Amino acid sequence: MSAAITIIGTGLAGYTVARELRKLAPEVPLRLITSDDGTFYSKPMLSNAFASGKAPEQLAMKSAPKMAEELRADIRTASRVESIDRAAHVIEVGGERLAYRKLVLALGADPFTPGLSGEGAKDVLHVNDLTDYSLFRAASAGRRRLAILGAGLIGCEFANDLAGAGFEVTLLDPAAWPLSRLLPEVAGRFMRERLEALGVAFRFGTSATEVSPNGQGYLLQLSDGSTLEADLVLSAIGLRPRLGLAQAAGLLVSRGIVVDRFLQTSDPDIYALGDCAEVAGWVLPFVMPIMQAARALGPTLAGQPTALRYPAMPVLVKTPACPTVVAPPAPGMGGQWQVETSTDGVKALFVAEGGTLLGFALLGTATAERQSLAAQLPSWLE
């Protein structure tokens, strides 16, 4: 294949932008490169697949050869891009130099390293892709007590799923309530109560500092001086955008790979989207921002420059024990929470001084108001 539009990464961002491009440019040479096997699957399903007994192969939707056929693309699996030669418009992959017309970085993100000491630190697991999920399922066989580091969105989703699967789950977080970055305290307490009713235990105001082998399991030393015994430890403390390749190529990076409203990096022929990209100062590791970016970048790559826009983007938290929808206000927006509670739900509205609705958090029966409230929210980027 001659100089092709080349996408590095075959996650949701990479495959979706390839599909959007193909709608408008069915014949343009297209290449995708991935370090894994290129299986197309729904990453959000990883945090609620255990209780339903889904094996990794049941989460896989299409194989790389099937995707290559569908996209009429050259998909190279188990291949790592070692460098980008911007002047020559070439990437190096396993010693081979491949020319690109336009380059798209859909590199994703890596789990934060907890920074733990102790001989057991190396055994702390995370679930960031299908391979991780497979390893976690294998490691959990015959285990019962599970410690989850981080009570954010992913930590709470895993806690709900794994408690439903019969595990004794303890969530640890230095904050004072679950989803503390997304929910006001009253709503966080409501979620805590619902997860506790499912059997989840919480340790707030503390974090793990050391993990040591303890018989067939582990002993966690916590920052408040207490300890916790567990058979497995799962880290869910967040993600860090993959920046190394972009940095080595001299592209502008900050919290993510810096791009403009057209997803263009500091090099006019290189673009970035998804978990690795920073748009307007924001790194948004959620499905909706990725889909919006792909729908803009596909036409741009096809020769129809299209600026990214972010509408209001409610996030569905997959905690069946406490149905939750959060539409956080755009970063930097001033306002305050107005909260209504009932025995069955919490309705929290984030309102500006003039009364404009900027965001919301709906839990329990209050989630029925999702659509009507979402229609009132301003866009993040117009």
C-alpha positions in Angstrom: 0.0 0.0 0.0 1.3 3.4 -1.0 1.1 6.4 1.4 -2.1 5.7 3.3 -4.2 7.5 5.9 -2.8 5.6 8.9 -4.5 5.1 12.2 -2.5 3.9 15.2 -4.9 2.1 17.5 -7.9 -0.1 17.1 -10.0 0.7 20.1 -13.3 2.5 19.9 -11.6 5.7 18.7 -9.5 4.1 16.0 -12.2 1.9 14.5 -14.9 4.5 14.7 -12.9 7.2 12.9 -12.1 4.5 10.2 -15.8 3.8 9.7 -16.6 7.5 9.5 -13.9 8.0 6.9 -15.1 5.1 4.8 -18.6 6.6 4.6 -17.2 9.5 2.6 -14.0 8.1 1.1 -14.6 4.4 0.1 -11.4 4.1 -1.9 -8.8 6.0 -0.1 -5.9 3.8 1.1 -6.4 3.1 4.8 -4.1 1.4 7.2 -4.6 0.6 11.0 -1.8 -0.5 13.3 -2.3 -2.0 16.7 -0.1 -3.7 19.3 -2.9 -6.2 20.2 -4.9 -8.6 18.1 -7.2 -5.9 16.7 -10.4 -7.5 18.1 -13.3 -5.1 18.0 -15.3 -5.1 21.3 -17.1 -2.7 23.6 -14.7 -1.6 26.3 -17.5 -0.2 28.6 -18.8 -3.8 28.9 -15.7 -4.8 30.8 -16.9 -3.4 34.1 -20.2 -5.2 34.1 -19.6 -8.5 32.4 -18.5 -10.7 35.3 -21.8 -11.1 37.1 -23.4 -12.1 33.8 -20.7 -14.8 33.3 -19.4 -13.4 30.0 -16.1 -14.9 28.9 -13.7 -12.7 27.0 -14.6 -14.3 23.7 -18.3 -13.5 24.3 -17.4 -9.8 24.5 -15.5 -9.9 21.2 -17.7 -8.5 18.4 -15.5 -8.8 15.3 -12.0 -10.1 14.6 -9.3 -8.0 12.9 -9.6 -9.9 9.6 -13.4 -9.2 9.7 -12.8 -5.5 10.4 -10.2 -5.4 7.6 -12.7 -6.8 5.2 -15.5 -4.4 6.4 -13.2 -1.3 6.3 -11.3 -2.4 3.1 -8.2 -1.6 5.1 -4.8 -3.0 5.9 -4.8 -3.9 9.6 -1.5 -4.8 11.1 -1.9 -6.6 14.5 0.8 -7.3 17.1 2.7 -4.4 15.7 4.2 -1.5 17.7 4.9 1.9 16.1 8.4 2.7 17.2 8.8 6.2 15.9 7.3 8.9 13.7 9.4 10.7 11.1 7.4 13.8 10.5 9.6 15.3 7.8 9.5 12.2 5.7 5.8 11.3 6.6 6.9 7.9 7.7 6.4 5.7 10.7 8.7 2.8 11.7 7.0 -0.5 12.7 9.2 -3.5 13.5 12.1 -2.1 11.4 9.8 -1.4 8.4 9.2 2.2 7.2 5.6 2.9 6.2 4.6 6.1 4.5 1.5 7.9 5.6 -0.6 10.6 4.0 -2.3 11.6 7.2 -1.6 10.1 10.6 -4.2 9.6 13.4 -3.1 8.9 16.9 -5.8 6.9 18.7 -3.4 5.6 21.3 -5.6 5.3 24.3 -4.5 5.5 27.9 -2.8 3.3 30.5 -4.0 2.7 34.0 -2.4 4.8 36.7 0.3 3.0 38.6 -0.8 3.0 42.3 2.7 3.6 43.6 2.5 0.8 46.1 5.4 -0.8 48.0 5.7 -4.4 49.1 6.2 -7.8 47.4 2.6 -8.0 46.4 2.5 -4.7 44.5 3.4 -6.5 41.3 0.3 -8.6 41.5 -2.2 -5.8 41.7 -4.5 -6.1 38.7 -6.3 -3.7 36.4 -8.8 -4.1 33.7 -8.2 -1.7 30.8 -8.8 -4.0 27.8 -10.0 -7.4 26.8 -6.7 -9.1 27.6 -6.7 -7.6 31.1 -10.3 -8.9 31.6 -9.2 -12.4 30.6 -6.3 -12.3 33.1 -8.6 -11.0 35.8 -11.2 -13.7 35.3 -8.5 -16.4 35.4 -6.9 -14.9 38.6 -10.3 -14.6 40.4 -11.1 -18.4 40.1 -11.6 -19.7 43.6 -11.1 -16.3 45.2 -13.6 -14.5 47.4 -12.3 -11.3 49.0 -11.6 -8.5 46.6 -10.1 -5.0 47.4 -10.7 -2.3 44.8 -8.5 0.8 44.9 -10.6 3.8 43.8 -14.3 4.5 44.3 -14.7 6.5 41.1 -16.9 5.6 38.2 -15.0 2.4 37.1 -14.3 1.3 40.7 -18.0 1.6 41.6 -19.1 -0.2 38.4 -16.7 -3.1 39.1 -17.8 -3.2 42.8 -21.5 -3.5 41.8 -20.7 -6.2 39.2 -18.3 -8.3 41.3 -20.5 -8.1 44.4 -23.3 -9.3 42.3 -21.1 -12.2 41.2 -20.6 -13.3 44.8 -17.3 -11.6 45.8 -16.8 -9.8 49.1 -15.8 -6.4 47.8 -14.1 -3.6 49.7 -13.7 -0.2 48.0 -10.9 2.1 49.2 -10.7 5.8 48.4 -9.1 8.9 50.0 -12.3 10.9 49.3 -15.3 10.9 51.7 -17.9 9.4 49.3 -18.1 7.4 46.0 -17.8 9.2 42.7 -16.7 12.3 44.6 -15.6 14.1 41.4 -19.0 13.7 39.8 -21.6 13.6 42.6 -22.4 16.0 45.5 -22.1 14.5 48.9 -25.8 13.8 49.4 -25.9 11.8 46.1 -22.7 10.1 47.0 -24.1 8.9 50.3 -27.2 7.6 48.5 -25.0 5.5 46.2 -23.0 4.3 49.1 -26.1 3.0 50.9 -27.3 1.2 47.8 -24.0 -0.5 47.2 -23.7 -1.4 50.9 -27.1 -3.1 50.6 -25.6 -5.2 47.9 -22.7 -6.2 50.2 -20.0 -3.7 49.2 -17.9 -2.4 52.1 -16.2 1.0 52.0 -13.0 2.4 53.5 -13.1 6.2 52.8 -10.4 8.7 53.8 -7.6 6.2 53.2 -5.6 4.5 50.5 -3.4 1.5 50.2 0.4 2.1 50.7 1.8 -1.4 50.7 0.7 -4.9 49.5 2.3 -7.9 50.9 1.8 -11.7 50.3 -0.4 -13.1 53.1 -0.9 -16.9 52.7 -2.9 -17.4 49.5 -3.8 -13.7 49.4 -2.5 -10.3 50.4 -2.3 -7.9 53.3 -2.8 -4.2 52.5 -1.3 -1.6 54.7 -3.5 1.6 54.5 -2.5 5.2 54.9 -4.6 5.6 58.1 -2.6 2.8 59.9 -5.2 0.1 59.5 -4.9 -3.1 57.4 -7.1 -5.1 55.0 -6.9 -8.7 53.9 -7.8 -9.6 50.4 -7.5 -12.5 48.0 -7.1 -10.1 45.0 -6.4 -6.4 44.6 -7.9 -4.5 41.6 -6.7 -1.0 40.8 -9.3 1.5 39.4 -7.6 4.8 40.2 -7.8 6.3 36.7 -6.0 6.5 33.4 -3.0 8.3 32.0 -3.0 9.2 28.3 -0.3 7.5 26.2 2.0 10.4 25.2 5.4 8.8 24.6 5.2 8.4 20.9 3.9 12.0 20.4 6.5 13.4 22.7 9.3 11.6 20.9 8.0 13.0 17.6 8.1 16.6 19.0 4.3 17.1 19.1 2.8 19.5 21.6 1.6 17.6 24.7 0.2 18.7 28.0 -2.2 16.5 30.0 -2.9 14.8 26.6 -1.8 15.2 23.0 -2.9 18.8 22.3 -5.3 19.2 19.4 -7.5 22.0 18.0 -11.2 21.8 17.2 -10.3 19.9 14.0 -8.4 17.3 16.1 -5.2 18.5 14.5 -2.0 18.3 16.5 0.9 20.8 16.2 1.7 19.0 13.0 -0.9 19.7 10.3 -0.8 16.1 9.0 -1.1 14.4 12.4 -4.4 14.2 14.3 -5.3 12.7 17.7 -8.6 11.6 19.4 -9.9 9.5 22.2 -8.3 9.0 25.6 -4.9 10.3 24.5 -6.1 13.6 23.2 -6.6 17.0 24.9 -9.2 19.3 23.4 -9.8 22.8 24.8 -7.8 21.8 27.9 -10.0 18.7 28.5 -9.1 15.0 28.5 -12.4 13.2 28.5 -12.2 9.4 28.7 -15.8 8.7 28.0 -17.7 7.1 25.1 -19.7 10.2 24.0 -16.7 12.5 23.5 -14.9 9.8 21.5 -17.9 9.3 19.2 -18.2 13.1 18.7 -14.5 13.4 17.8 -14.7 10.5 15.4 -17.7 11.9 13.6 -15.8 15.2 13.1 -12.5 13.7 12.2 -13.8 11.2 9.6 -15.1 14.0 7.3 -11.9 16.1 7.9 -9.7 13.2 6.7 -12.0 12.9 3.7 -11.3 16.5 2.7 -14.3 18.1 4.4 -12.9 20.0 7.4 -15.3 19.6 10.3 -14.9 21.2 13.7 -15.5 19.1 16.8 -18.5 20.0 18.9 -19.4 18.7 22.2 -23.1 18.7 23.1 -24.2 18.0 26.7 -22.9 14.5 27.3 -24.7 12.6 30.1 -22.7 9.6 31.5 -24.6 6.4 32.4 -23.0 4.8 35.4 -23.4 1.0 35.2 -24.4 0.4 38.8 -27.7 -1.5 38.7 -27.9 -1.4 42.5 -28.1 2.4 42.2 -29.1 3.5 38.7 -27.2 6.7 38.0 -26.9 9.3 35.2 -24.4 12.2 35.5 -24.1 15.2 33.3 -21.2 17.1 34.8 -20.9 20.8 34.1 -18.1 21.8 31.8 -14.8 22.3 33.7 -14.6 25.8 35.1 -18.3 26.5 35.1 -19.4 28.3 38.3 -22.5 27.3 40.1 -23.8 25.2 43.0 -25.7 22.0 43.6 -29.4 22.1 44.3 -30.4 18.7 45.7 -33.8 17.0 46.2 -34.0 13.6 47.9 -36.5 10.9 48.4 -36.4 7.4 49.8 -36.0 6.1 46.2 -33.8 8.7 44.5 -31.7 11.9 44.4 -32.1 14.7 41.9 -29.1 17.1 42.0 -29.0 20.1 39.7 -25.9 22.1 39.1 -27.2 25.7 38.6 -25.4 28.9 37.7 -26.1 32.1 39.6 -28.7 33.3 37.1 -30.6 30.0 37.3 -29.2 28.3 34.1 -28.9 24.6 34.4 -25.3 23.5 33.8 -25.3 19.9 34.9 -27.1 17.2 36.9 -26.8 14.0 38.8 -29.8 11.7 38.9 -29.9 8.5 41.0 -32.6 5.9 41.6 -36.0 6.8 40.4 -34.8 10.4 39.5 -33.1 8.9 36.4 -36.6 9.1 34.7 -35.9 12.8 34.2 -32.7 12.3 32.2 -34.0 13.2 28.8 -36.0 16.3 29.8 -33.1 17.7 31.8 -30.5 16.9 29.2 -32.5 18.9 26.7 -32.0 22.0 28.9 -28.2 21.8 29.1 -25.8 24.0 27.2 -23.3 22.5 24.8 -19.7 22.2 26.0 -18.3 23.2 22.6 -20.3 24.7 19.8 
